[in-house]
């Protein structure tokens, strides 16, 4: 099991994950990143646009292993 940190940013503001979360199966990182994004949107609610926000997932060494947008690209839908 590895520990990952899920930081969120729009390039100007940051919501940092100082503790992280143990994830047994790395393929579940996108699912957890979506849950983190949803939690931030709920906590910081009242914003009209989340398109600039993304979750950056980092492993124990600080290496970025995933970058995921809060809002899926409409063109990909």
N, C-alpha and C positions, 0 to 999 in steps of 0.2 A: 504494500500500500504506500502511496506517495502523497505528500502534502502539496497542495496547490493554493495559490492566492488569486483572488478574483478582484481585480481593481477595475474601477469604472471611471471614464472620463469623456469629456466633450472637447478636449484640447485646452480648455480654460479652467474648468472645475474638475475636481477629483473626489472620488469616494474610494478610499483605500481599505483594503482588507488586511489588517495587521496580524491576524491569526491564521487564516487560511482554513482549508478543509482537506481531510484525508479522503482521497478518491482511489478506490481499489481498481477500477477498470477505466483506463484513460479514455476509452471511447465514450464515456459518459460526461466528459468535460463540456461539450456543447449544451447538453441538457441542464447541467448545473449552471452554466453561464447564463442561459435563458432565465432560470429561476432567480439568479442574482440580479439580472436586469429588471425583472418584474418587481423584485423587492425594492430596488432603488427608485423605480418609477412610482411605486406606491408611497414610499417614504417621502420623496421629494415632490410629490404630486403637484398639480396646478401648472405644469409647464405645457405649453401648446405643442412643442415639437421636440421629439427625442431622436431625430434622424442623425444628429452629430455625435450622439453618445455611443460608446462601445465598451465591451468588457475585454480586458486584457488578462489572460490567464498566465501565471508564471509558476515555474516549478521551484523546488527548494533552492536551487542555485541562482534563481532570479532570471533564468532564461525564459523568454516569452514562448509559450507553446501553442497559444490560440489567441486569435483576435476575432471578436464576433460583434457585429452591430446589434444595438438594442432593437432596432426596427429593421426587419428584413427588407432588402432592396425590392421595391415594387416591380422592377423590370424582371426580376427572377421569379416572381410569383405567377 
